Amino acid sequence: MCGEPPFNGRTDADIIAAAKKGKYNYRQEIWKTRSPEVRNLIDSMLTYDPKKRITAKAALEHPWIVKKTHTELNKDEGKLKKVFENLSRFQTSQKLQQAALTYIVC
C-alpha cells in the first residue's frame, strides 16, 4: 500500500517477533497519510486468527480495492507503476520477506 510494512523493529529478529505475535502499527510517517479505508483493509488481512481473517475473495471486493481498481489506478498509470515498483521492492527485500512469511506461517 505504501512500500513500508506496518511491522516495526530495530533488528530483523524484532520484526520477525512482531510478525509472529501479530503485532503491527501505523506509526511510520508514510502510514499517517493513508486513508482509514486502506488501513481497514490491512487490518482485515493481518487479523491474527485465520478464522476471522478476510478471505482473498473478500479482500478483492473490499471498497478500497474496488475504488482504486475502477478509478484512480486506471486513470493514472504513474500511480499504478509506483504500486508495482513498491511491490517489487517488497519482494526483493529479504527483511520484509522474512517478516511476511513468518507472519503467514504462524
N, CA, C and O atoms as CSV, one atom per row, in Angstrom:
chain,resi,resn,atom,element,x,y,z
A,1,MET,N,N,0.820,-1.200,0.000
A,1,MET,CA,C,0.000,0.000,0.000
A,1,MET,C,C,0.861,1.260,0.000
A,1,MET,O,O,0.441,2.317,-0.471
A,2,CYS,N,N,2.070,1.129,0.535
A,2,CYS,CA,C,2.950,2.298,0.536
A,2,CYS,C,C,4.420,1.911,0.453
A,2,CYS,O,O,5.283,2.789,0.421
A,3,GLY,N,N,4.719,0.634,0.416
A,3,GLY,CA,C,6.102,0.200,0.324
A,3,GLY,C,C,6.791,0.000,1.665
A,3,GLY,O,O,7.958,-0.388,1.705
A,4,GLU,N,N,6.091,0.256,2.757
A,4,GLU,CA,C,6.635,0.077,4.094
A,4,GLU,C,C,5.721,-0.863,4.874
A,4,GLU,O,O,4.503,-0.683,4.868
A,5,PRO,N,N,6.290,-1.860,5.543
A,5,PRO,CA,C,5.443,-2.768,6.319
A,5,PRO,C,C,5.004,-2.116,7.621
A,5,PRO,O,O,5.689,-1.225,8.124
A,6,PRO,N,N,3.876,-2.540,8.175
A,6,PRO,CA,C,3.442,-1.996,9.460
A,6,PRO,C,C,4.110,-2.676,10.653
A,6,PRO,O,O,3.798,-2.359,11.801
A,7,PHE,N,N,5.026,-3.606,10.390
A,7,PHE,CA,C,5.764,-4.263,11.469
A,7,PHE,C,C,6.998,-3.437,11.795
A,7,PHE,O,O,7.748,-3.051,10.898
A,8,ASN,N,N,7.207,-3.167,13.072
A,8,ASN,CA,C,8.353,-2.367,13.491
A,8,ASN,C,C,9.371,-3.216,14.224
A,8,ASN,O,O,9.054,-4.272,14.771
A,9,GLY,N,N,10.596,-2.731,14.221
A,9,GLY,CA,C,11.660,-3.375,14.968
A,9,GLY,C,C,12.998,-2.814,14.565
A,9,GLY,O,O,13.197,-2.374,13.432
A,10,ARG,N,N,13.909,-2.836,15.508
A,10,ARG,CA,C,15.268,-2.348,15.233
A,10,ARG,C,C,16.075,-3.366,14.455
A,10,ARG,O,O,16.925,-3.006,13.641
A,11,THR,N,N,15.810,-4.622,14.704
A,11,THR,CA,C,16.574,-5.695,14.063
A,11,THR,C,C,15.615,-6.623,13.329
A,11,THR,O,O,14.398,-6.557,13.499
A,12,ASP,N,N,16.201,-7.486,12.510
A,12,ASP,CA,C,15.384,-8.494,11.820
A,12,ASP,C,C,14.631,-9.349,12.832
A,12,ASP,O,O,13.463,-9.681,12.634
A,13,ALA,N,N,15.310,-9.698,13.912
A,13,ALA,CA,C,14.679,-10.536,14.944
A,13,ALA,C,C,13.478,-9.827,15.562
A,13,ALA,O,O,12.456,-10.460,15.828
A,14,ASP,N,N,13.593,-8.518,15.794
A,14,ASP,CA,C,12.478,-7.748,16.356
A,14,ASP,C,C,11.284,-7.747,15.402
A,14,ASP,O,O,10.140,-7.918,15.822
A,15,ILE,N,N,11.565,-7.554,14.125
A,15,ILE,CA,C,10.499,-7.508,13.117
A,15,ILE,C,C,9.816,-8.873,13.011
A,15,ILE,O,O,8.590,-8.960,12.951
A,16,ILE,N,N,10.617,-9.925,12.990
A,16,ILE,CA,C,10.061,-11.280,12.902
A,16,ILE,C,C,9.238,-11.603,14.142
A,16,ILE,O,O,8.173,-12.214,14.045
A,17,ALA,N,N,9.730,-11.195,15.303
A,17,ALA,CA,C,8.983,-11.432,16.546
A,17,ALA,C,C,7.641,-10.701,16.513
A,17,ALA,O,O,6.624,-11.249,16.941
A,18,ALA,N,N,7.636,-9.470,16.008
A,18,ALA,CA,C,6.382,-8.707,15.903
A,18,ALA,C,C,5.415,-9.404,14.944
A,18,ALA,O,O,4.215,-9.487,15.209
A,19,ALA,N,N,5.947,-9.898,13.836
A,19,ALA,CA,C,5.098,-10.596,12.863
A,19,ALA,C,C,4.521,-11.877,13.471
A,19,ALA,O,O,3.346,-12.185,13.276
A,20,LYS,N,N,5.338,-12.612,14.197
A,20,LYS,CA,C,4.871,-13.857,14.824
A,20,LYS,C,C,3.753,-13.598,15.825
A,20,LYS,O,O,2.834,-14.405,15.964
A,21,LYS,N,N,3.838,-12.470,16.518
A,21,LYS,CA,C,2.828,-12.133,17.518
A,21,LYS,C,C,1.620,-11.433,16.910
A,21,LYS,O,O,0.612,-11.218,17.583
A,22,GLY,N,N,1.730,-11.080,15.634
A,22,GLY,CA,C,0.646,-10.340,15.001
A,22,GLY,C,C,0.608,-8.898,15.463
A,22,GLY,O,O,-0.437,-8.251,15.394
A,23,LYS,N,N,1.734,-8.387,15.934
A,23,LYS,CA,C,1.810,-7.010,16.443
A,23,LYS,C,C,2.270,-6.083,15.328
A,23,LYS,O,O,3.364,-6.239,14.787
A,24,TYR,N,N,1.441,-5.138,14.999
A,24,TYR,CA,C,1.794,-4.150,13.988
A,24,TYR,C,C,1.145,-2.822,14.356
A,24,TYR,O,O,0.242,-2.757,15.190
A,25,ASN,N,N,1.628,-1.774,13.713
A,25,ASN,CA,C,1.040,-0.450,13.934
A,25,ASN,C,C,1.332,0.430,12.731
A,25,ASN,O,O,2.055,0.044,11.812
A,26,TYR,N,N,0.766,1.592,12.761
A,26,TYR,CA,C,0.918,2.533,11.651
A,26,TYR,C,C,1.685,3.778,12.105
A,26,TYR,O,O,1.308,4.898,11.759
A,27,ARG,N,N,2.743,3.590,12.867
A,27,ARG,CA,C,3.493,4.723,13.414
A,27,ARG,C,C,4.352,5.448,12.387
A,27,ARG,O,O,4.558,6.656,12.501
A,28,GLN,N,N,4.861,4.728,11.380
A,28,GLN,CA,C,5.718,5.383,10.402
A,28,GLN,C,C,4.944,6.505,9.711
A,28,GLN,O,O,3.739,6.397,9.481
A,29,GLU,N,N,5.645,7.560,9.393
A,29,GLU,CA,C,5.037,8.752,8.800
A,29,GLU,C,C,4.220,8.436,7.544
A,29,GLU,O,O,3.151,9.011,7.340
A,30,ILE,N,N,4.711,7.542,6.720
A,30,ILE,CA,C,4.021,7.215,5.457
A,30,ILE,C,C,2.626,6.656,5.712
A,30,ILE,O,O,1.710,6.903,4.928
A,31,TRP,N,N,2.453,5.904,6.804
A,31,TRP,CA,C,1.142,5.324,7.094
A,31,TRP,C,C,0.137,6.379,7.527
A,31,TRP,O,O,-1.068,6.199,7.352
A,32,LYS,N,N,0.625,7.479,8.093
A,32,LYS,CA,C,-0.272,8.534,8.553
A,32,LYS,C,C,-0.978,9.221,7.391
A,32,LYS,O,O,-2.012,9.864,7.577
A,33,THR,N,N,-0.419,9.084,6.196
A,33,THR,CA,C,-1.031,9.702,5.024
A,33,THR,C,C,-1.992,8.757,4.306
A,33,THR,O,O,-2.610,9.144,3.314
A,34,ARG,N,N,-2.121,7.547,4.786
A,34,ARG,CA,C,-3.013,6.570,4.154
A,34,ARG,C,C,-4.408,6.661,4.770
A,34,ARG,O,O,-4.572,6.979,5.948
A,35,SER,N,N,-5.382,6.379,3.954
A,35,SER,CA,C,-6.781,6.525,4.367
A,35,SER,C,C,-7.183,5.480,5.405
A,35,SER,O,O,-6.592,4.403,5.482
A,36,PRO,N,N,-8.195,5.816,6.200
A,36,PRO,CA,C,-8.733,4.815,7.138
A,36,PRO,C,C,-9.247,3.580,6.397
A,36,PRO,O,O,-9.194,2.469,6.923
A,37,GLU,N,N,-9.741,3.778,5.188
A,37,GLU,CA,C,-10.272,2.667,4.393
A,37,GLU,C,C,-9.169,1.649,4.069
A,37,GLU,O,O,-9.390,0.444,4.184
A,38,VAL,N,N,-7.994,2.121,3.668
A,38,VAL,CA,C,-6.910,1.196,3.336
A,38,VAL,C,C,-6.360,0.553,4.604
A,38,VAL,O,O,-5.973,-0.616,4.584
A,39,ARG,N,N,-6.322,1.290,5.691
A,39,ARG,CA,C,-5.862,0.691,6.948
A,39,ARG,C,C,-6.855,-0.370,7.418
A,39,ARG,O,O,-6.452,-1.365,8.021
A,40,ASN,N,N,-8.143,-0.171,7.151
A,40,ASN,CA,C,-9.148,-1.178,7.471
A,40,ASN,C,C,-8.893,-2.456,6.684
A,40,ASN,O,O,-9.001,-3.555,7.227
A,41,LEU,N,N,-8.557,-2.315,5.414
A,41,LEU,CA,C,-8.245,-3.478,4.584
A,41,LEU,C,C,-7.030,-4.215,5.151
A,41,LEU,O,O,-7.043,-5.440,5.271
A,42,ILE,N,N,-5.999,-3.476,5.493
A,42,ILE,CA,C,-4.798,-4.100,6.043
A,42,ILE,C,C,-5.107,-4.786,7.371
A,42,ILE,O,O,-4.665,-5.909,7.613
A,43,ASP,N,N,-5.864,-4.109,8.226
A,43,ASP,CA,C,-6.268,-4.734,9.495
A,43,ASP,C,C,-6.992,-6.050,9.238
A,43,ASP,O,O,-6.760,-7.043,9.927
A,44,SER,N,N,-7.867,-6.046,8.246
A,44,SER,CA,C,-8.628,-7.256,7.914
A,44,SER,C,C,-7.713,-8.374,7.423
A,44,SER,O,O,-7.929,-9.544,7.737
A,45,MET,N,N,-6.691,-8.007,6.650
A,45,MET,CA,C,-5.774,-9.011,6.104
A,45,MET,C,C,-4.773,-9.502,7.143
A,45,MET,O,O,-4.294,-10.632,7.050
A,46,LEU,N,N,-4.450,-8.669,8.135
A,46,LEU,CA,C,-3.474,-9.043,9.153
A,46,LEU,C,C,-4.112,-9.555,10.441
A,46,LEU,O,O,-3.426,-9.708,11.451
A,47,THR,N,N,-5.400,-9.817,10.415
A,47,THR,CA,C,-6.068,-10.385,11.584
A,47,THR,C,C,-5.374,-11.694,11.949
A,47,THR,O,O,-5.242,-12.594,11.119
A,48,TYR,N,N,-4.941,-11.784,13.185
A,48,TYR,CA,C,-4.118,-12.920,13.622
A,48,TYR,C,C,-4.854,-14.261,13.525
A,48,TYR,O,O,-4.274,-15.256,13.091
A,49,ASP,N,N,-6.105,-14.289,13.921
A,49,ASP,CA,C,-6.892,-15.525,13.884
A,49,ASP,C,C,-7.344,-15.793,12.451
A,49,ASP,O,O,-8.140,-15.028,11.906
A,50,PRO,N,N,-6.849,-16.872,11.830
A,50,PRO,CA,C,-7.197,-17.137,10.435
A,50,PRO,C,C,-8.693,-17.329,10.198
A,50,PRO,O,O,-9.182,-17.088,9.094
A,51,LYS,N,N,-9.417,-17.757,11.221
A,51,LYS,CA,C,-10.864,-17.942,11.067
A,51,LYS,C,C,-11.585,-16.598,10.956
A,51,LYS,O,O,-12.665,-16.508,10.373
A,52,LYS,N,N,-10.974,-15.559,11.522
A,52,LYS,CA,C,-11.569,-14.222,11.488
A,52,LYS,C,C,-10.976,-13.348,10.381
A,52,LYS,O,O,-11.508,-12.279,10.084
A,53,ARG,N,N,-9.876,-13.800,9.772
A,53,ARG,CA,C,-9.173,-13.042,8.736
A,53,ARG,C,C,-10.001,-12.983,7.449
A,53,ARG,O,O,-10.690,-13.943,7.106
A,54,ILE,N,N,-9.932,-11.880,6.758
A,54,ILE,CA,C,-10.639,-11.690,5.497
A,54,ILE,C,C,-10.135,-12.699,4.460
A,54,ILE,O,O,-8.945,-13.015,4.428
A,55,THR,N,N,-11.021,-13.193,3.632
A,55,THR,CA,C,-10.624,-14.112,2.558
A,55,THR,C,C,-10.051,-13.317,1.401
A,55,THR,O,O,-10.251,-12.105,1.315
A,56,ALA,N,N,-9.342,-13.989,0.518
A,56,ALA,CA,C,-8.790,-13.322,-0.661
A,56,ALA,C,C,-9.919,-12.732,-1.510
A,56,ALA,O,O,-9.809,-11.614,-2.013
A,57,LYS,N,N,-10.991,-13.487,-1.659
A,57,LYS,CA,C,-12.132,-13.009,-2.451
A,57,LYS,C,C,-12.722,-11.745,-1.824
A,57,LYS,O,O,-12.994,-10.769,-2.523
A,58,ALA,N,N,-12.919,-11.770,-0.509
A,58,ALA,CA,C,-13.476,-10.606,0.175
A,58,ALA,C,C,-12.520,-9.418,0.102
A,58,ALA,O,O,-12.961,-8.273,-0.007
A,59,ALA,N,N,-11.210,-9.684,0.161
A,59,ALA,CA,C,-10.231,-8.595,0.046
A,59,ALA,C,C,-10.328,-7.932,-1.324
A,59,ALA,O,O,-10.263,-6.707,-1.433
A,60,LEU,N,N,-10.481,-8.734,-2.355
A,60,LEU,CA,C,-10.612,-8.174,-3.702
A,60,LEU,C,C,-11.904,-7.381,-3.874
A,60,LEU,O,O,-12.001,-6.528,-4.755
A,61,GLU,N,N,-12.889,-7.664,-3.033
A,61,GLU,CA,C,-14.164,-6.947,-3.095
A,61,GLU,C,C,-14.230,-5.792,-2.088
A,61,GLU,O,O,-15.247,-5.105,-1.996
A,62,HIS,N,N,-13.150,-5.581,-1.339
A,62,HIS,CA,C,-13.111,-4.508,-0.342
A,62,HIS,C,C,-13.292,-3.161,-1.056
A,62,HIS,O,O,-12.772,-2.968,-2.155
A,63,PRO,N,N,-14.022,-2.235,-0.438
A,63,PRO,CA,C,-14.277,-0.938,-1.075
A,63,PRO,C,C,-13.013,-0.205,-1.532
A,63,PRO,O,O,-13.033,0.447,-2.576
A,64,TRP,N,N,-11.931,-0.295,-0.788
A,64,TRP,CA,C,-10.707,0.402,-1.188
A,64,TRP,C,C,-10.146,-0.181,-2.481
A,64,TRP,O,O,-9.730,0.565,-3.367
A,65,ILE,N,N,-10.131,-1.517,-2.595
A,65,ILE,CA,C,-9.637,-2.175,-3.804
A,65,ILE,C,C,-10.532,-1.827,-4.988
A,65,ILE,O,O,-10.045,-1.472,-6.062
A,66,VAL,N,N,-11.831,-1.931,-4.787
A,66,VAL,CA,C,-12.776,-1.633,-5.864
A,66,VAL,C,C,-12.600,-0.189,-6.340
A,66,VAL,O,O,-12.550,0.080,-7.540
A,67,LYS,N,N,-12.508,0.715,-5.394
A,67,LYS,CA,C,-12.345,2.134,-5.737
A,67,LYS,C,C,-11.057,2.360,-6.526
A,67,LYS,O,O,-11.069,3.025,-7.562
A,68,LYS,N,N,-9.959,1.813,-6.041
A,68,LYS,CA,C,-8.667,2.001,-6.700
A,68,LYS,C,C,-8.627,1.328,-8.056
A,68,LYS,O,O,-8.048,1.860,-9.003
A,69,THR,N,N,-9.230,0.175,-8.151
A,69,THR,CA,C,-9.215,-0.560,-9.410
A,69,THR,C,C,-9.999,0.161,-10.496
A,69,THR,O,O,-9.579,0.216,-11.652
A,70,HIS,N,N,-11.128,0.707,-10.114
A,70,HIS,CA,C,-12.018,1.295,-11.109
A,70,HIS,C,C,-11.827,2.787,-11.338
A,70,HIS,O,O,-12.398,3.339,-12.279
A,71,THR,N,N,-11.050,3.443,-10.513
A,71,THR,CA,C,-10.909,4.891,-10.705
A,71,THR,C,C,-9.460,5.312,-10.817
A,71,THR,O,O,-8.920,5.410,-11.919
A,72,GLU,N,N,-8.829,5.559,-9.688
A,72,GLU,CA,C,-7.514,6.188,-9.675
A,72,GLU,C,C,-6.443,5.416,-10.431
A,72,GLU,O,O,-5.709,6.009,-11.222
A,73,LEU,N,N,-6.333,4.114,-10.211
A,73,LEU,CA,C,-5.270,3.367,-10.867
A,73,LEU,C,C,-5.478,3.316,-12.382
A,73,LEU,O,O,-4.512,3.384,-13.141
A,74,ASN,N,N,-6.708,3.198,-12.816
A,74,ASN,CA,C,-6.972,3.175,-14.247
A,74,ASN,C,C,-6.722,4.533,-14.886
A,74,ASN,O,O,-6.302,4.603,-16.041
A,75,LYS,N,N,-6.969,5.595,-14.164
A,75,LYS,CA,C,-6.778,6.944,-14.696
A,75,LYS,C,C,-5.320,7.370,-14.702
A,75,LYS,O,O,-4.896,8.122,-15.579
A,76,ASP,N,N,-4.570,6.908,-13.754
A,76,ASP,CA,C,-3.220,7.404,-13.564
A,76,ASP,C,C,-2.222,6.253,-13.611
A,76,ASP,O,O,-1.985,5.589,-12.602
A,77,GLU,N,N,-1.642,6.022,-14.778
A,77,GLU,CA,C,-0.701,4.918,-14.928
A,77,GLU,C,C,0.536,5.109,-14.060
A,77,GLU,O,O,1.176,4.129,-13.678
A,78,GLY,N,N,0.880,6.346,-13.745
A,78,GLY,CA,C,2.026,6.622,-12.875
A,78,GLY,C,C,1.828,6.036,-11.500
A,78,GLY,O,O,2.763,5.491,-10.913
A,79,LYS,N,N,0.615,6.142,-10.977
A,79,LYS,CA,C,0.318,5.561,-9.664
A,79,LYS,C,C,0.418,4.047,-9.726
A,79,LYS,O,O,0.964,3.413,-8.823
A,80,LEU,N,N,-0.114,3.473,-10.798
A,80,LEU,CA,C,-0.054,2.019,-10.948
A,80,LEU,C,C,1.399,1.560,-11.017
A,80,LEU,O,O,1.774,0.562,-10.401
A,81,LYS,N,N,2.204,2.289,-11.765
A,81,LYS,CA,C,3.619,1.952,-11.868
A,81,LYS,C,C,4.283,2.009,-10.493
A,81,LYS,O,O,5.082,1.137,-10.154
A,82,LYS,N,N,3.957,3.029,-9.704
A,82,LYS,CA,C,4.520,3.183,-8.364
A,82,LYS,C,C,4.112,2.008,-7.462
A,82,LYS,O,O,4.928,1.506,-6.688
A,83,VAL,N,N,2.862,1.578,-7.564
A,83,VAL,CA,C,2.392,0.439,-6.774
A,83,VAL,C,C,3.220,-0.798,-7.108
A,83,VAL,O,O,3.655,-1.516,-6.207
A,84,PHE,N,N,3.439,-1.050,-8.398
A,84,PHE,CA,C,4.203,-2.230,-8.804
A,84,PHE,C,C,5.672,-2.101,-8.409
A,84,PHE,O,O,6.309,-3.097,-8.063
A,85,GLU,N,N,6.211,-0.896,-8.456
A,85,GLU,CA,C,7.590,-0.685,-8.005
A,85,GLU,C,C,7.706,-0.994,-6.515
A,85,GLU,O,O,8.664,-1.636,-6.084
A,86,ASN,N,N,6.728,-0.537,-5.729
A,86,ASN,CA,C,6.733,-0.815,-4.294
A,86,ASN,C,C,6.617,-2.309,-4.024
A,86,ASN,O,O,7.304,-2.844,-3.154
A,87,LEU,N,N,5.743,-2.981,-4.773
A,87,LEU,CA,C,5.611,-4.429,-4.608
A,87,LEU,C,C,6.910,-5.135,-4.981
A,87,LEU,O,O,7.318,-6.088,-4.319
A,88,SER,N,N,7.544,-4.670,-6.026
A,88,SER,CA,C,8.808,-5.255,-6.460
A,88,SER,C,C,9.875,-5.071,-5.397
A,88,SER,O,O,10.632,-5.997,-5.107
A,89,ARG,N,N,9.942,-3.880,-4.815
A,89,ARG,CA,C,10.898,-3.630,-3.736
A,89,ARG,C,C,10.596,-4.534,-2.554
A,89,ARG,O,O,11.508,-5.070,-1.924
A,90,PHE,N,N,9.324,-4.702,-2.256
A,90,PHE,CA,C,8.925,-5.576,-1.148
A,90,PHE,C,C,9.405,-6.996,-1.408
A,90,PHE,O,O,9.920,-7.654,-0.504
A,91,GLN,N,N,9.241,-7.470,-2.633
A,91,GLN,CA,C,9.627,-8.829,-2.965
A,91,GLN,C,C,11.129,-9.028,-2.898
A,91,GLN,O,O,11.591,-10.135,-2.623
A,92,THR,N,N,11.900,-7.978,-3.144
A,92,THR,CA,C,13.347,-8.135,-3.162
A,92,THR,C,C,13.985,-7.874,-1.805
A,92,THR,O,O,15.183,-8.098,-1.632
A,93,SER,N,N,13.218,-7.414,-0.867
A,93,SER,CA,C,13.766,-7.115,0.454
A,93,SER,C,C,13.684,-8.347,1.344
A,93,SER,O,O,12.595,-8.772,1.732
A,94,GLN,N,N,14.821,-8.908,1.658
A,94,GLN,CA,C,14.847,-10.129,2.459
A,94,GLN,C,C,14.235,-9.909,3.835
A,94,GLN,O,O,13.533,-10.780,4.349
A,95,LYS,N,N,14.490,-8.771,4.425
A,95,LYS,CA,C,13.965,-8.484,5.756
A,95,LYS,C,C,12.435,-8.502,5.731
A,95,LYS,O,O,11.806,-9.095,6.608
A,96,LEU,N,N,11.847,-7.864,4.745
A,96,LEU,CA,C,10.399,-7.813,4.654
A,96,LEU,C,C,9.822,-9.178,4.306
A,96,LEU,O,O,8.769,-9.566,4.811
A,97,GLN,N,N,10.519,-9.898,3.440
A,97,GLN,CA,C,10.045,-11.235,3.083
A,97,GLN,C,C,9.996,-12.135,4.309
A,97,GLN,O,O,9.012,-12.840,4.530
A,98,GLN,N,N,11.056,-12.108,5.101
A,98,GLN,CA,C,11.092,-12.952,6.290
A,98,GLN,C,C,9.952,-12.618,7.236
A,98,GLN,O,O,9.293,-13.513,7.765
A,99,ALA,N,N,9.722,-11.334,7.446
A,99,ALA,CA,C,8.654,-10.928,8.359
A,99,ALA,C,C,7.300,-11.375,7.832
A,99,ALA,O,O,6.486,-11.919,8.579
A,100,ALA,N,N,7.061,-11.147,6.549
A,100,ALA,CA,C,5.777,-11.533,5.956
A,100,ALA,C,C,5.579,-13.037,5.993
A,100,ALA,O,O,4.514,-13.518,6.382
A,101,LEU,N,N,6.591,-13.775,5.593
A,101,LEU,CA,C,6.477,-15.226,5.580
A,101,LEU,C,C,6.302,-15.795,6.979
A,101,LEU,O,O,5.528,-16.730,7.182
A,102,THR,N,N,7.011,-15.241,7.930
A,102,THR,CA,C,6.858,-15.688,9.318
A,102,THR,C,C,5.452,-15.446,9.791
A,102,THR,O,O,4.860,-16.305,10.445
A,103,TYR,N,N,4.897,-14.275,9.470
A,103,TYR,CA,C,3.539,-13.958,9.884
A,103,TYR,C,C,2.546,-14.927,9.253
A,103,TYR,O,O,1.631,-15.406,9.923
A,104,ILE,N,N,2.723,-15.216,7.972
A,104,ILE,CA,C,1.816,-16.103,7.256
A,104,ILE,C,C,1.883,-17.517,7.844
A,104,ILE,O,O,0.849,-18.157,8.037
A,105,VAL,N,N,3.078,-17.997,8.124
A,105,VAL,CA,C,3.258,-19.344,8.643
A,105,VAL,C,C,2.665,-19.494,10.026
A,105,VAL,O,O,2.102,-20.536,10.362
A,106,CYS,N,N,2.791,-18.448,10.827
A,106,CYS,CA,C,2.284,-18.530,12.197
A,106,CYS,C,C,0.802,-18.353,12.159
A,106,CYS,O,O,0.150,-18.385,13.202
